[in-house]
Amino acid sequence: MDFPERYTRQINLRGFGAEAQLKLQNARVLVVGAGGLGLPALQYLAAMGVGTLGIADGDIVGITNLNRQILYYESEVGLSKAAASSDKLARQNPSITIKTFDTYLSVENAIQIISDFDIVIDATDNFGARYLINDACVILGKPFIYGAIQEYEGHVSVFNYKEGPTYRCLYPDIPTSDEIPDCNTAGVLGVVPGIIGCHQALEAVKVVTCVGKPASGYLNIFDFLHNEQYEVKLKANPENRQIRHLKETYTLPVCSTIPTMQVQELYHWFNSGKKFLLLDVREKHEYDSVHFEKSLLSPLSTFSPGDLHLVDEVPVVVHCQQGGRSMRAASLLRERFKDIEVYSVDGGIERWKKEIGSKMLIS
């Protein structure tokens, strides 16, 4: 089979060749998270000719991302990460297919999204998402590439590969809030996620092509500050492969002073006639599809708290599709208006439809 000249250096590589390149071309790789870990993985996999790349991320580009998420420009602050990264990767290699999911992975969508891919790269930054990815991959029989960073240290492993360990073999249970590092004080050196993300791309290539030895059964630990590298051997626990259903929630405590509101409470506010401002921070096409009665559209991508007319004694309730964007918008409101009573709807409009149905909704 004839391949584009751009892949010549790979095809000429001893032990790789046209057969491995064909496997890359036929591969379908999902990267969950288009941030510090996900971007370098995506860039290299796109350049190397992975046939179908998936990008799942419901976040937007923030100014504090730019020290390490070097695919983005300052002019793109406020834009969807999934859309911004997809556009550039498509121009980098027009011959591949890119599928974007402008949403966070959740209990409601994880199985559906992951089932369409051969392998998952976990480029997330929180424990809840990692356990969700692990459990979905176990259910679907998909391997996934794990990567994590903290300050000057990085971890890489391959989970759920053949008969190897799963993520729960490394961390059996979701940690409690007092076991999680304080995300307000933890930092990261910009280059560290780039190195780990590249290593994740390498492990994905090894799994896809069967060239080399994947890091299954081992946790590779990199201490970049002291230039040390070592590995911890992991033992597979067969019980961790017996997962048949996702848990109801993988939610962990978040570093935020913004109170959340359950959909049942919001429903009570509607019925009681309580005065409040309901902000919808989704995009216009989402709003046009379905929205709450008397809600005010103010997309997070163009969100400017100073443009809102707020009445001091009226609470503000912010919602989005699943709860991530509303928490960010509510935090921005609190920063701008220190004494405002503001809430973020837990689970967003998706949870409303699941628990309340179509009441108070216009579609």
Secondary structure, 3 states (H helix, E strand, C coil): CCCCHHHHHHHCCCCCHHHHHHHHHHCEEEEECCCCCHHHHHHHHHHHCCCEEEEECCCECCHHHCCCCCCCCHHHCCCEHHHHHHHHHHHHCCCCEEEEECCCCCCCCHHHHHCCCCEEEECCCCHHHHHHHHHHHHHHCCCEEEEEEEECEEEEEEECCCCCCCHHHHCCCCCCHHHCCCCCCCCECCHHHHHHHHHHHHHHHHHHHCCCCCCECEEEEEECCCCEEEEEECCCCHHHHCCCCCCCCCCCCCCCCCCEECHHHHHHHHHHCCCCEEEECCCHHHHHHCEECCCEECCHHHCCHHHCCCCCCCCEEEECCCCHHHHHHHHHHHHHCCCCCEEEECCHHHHHHHHCCCCCEEC
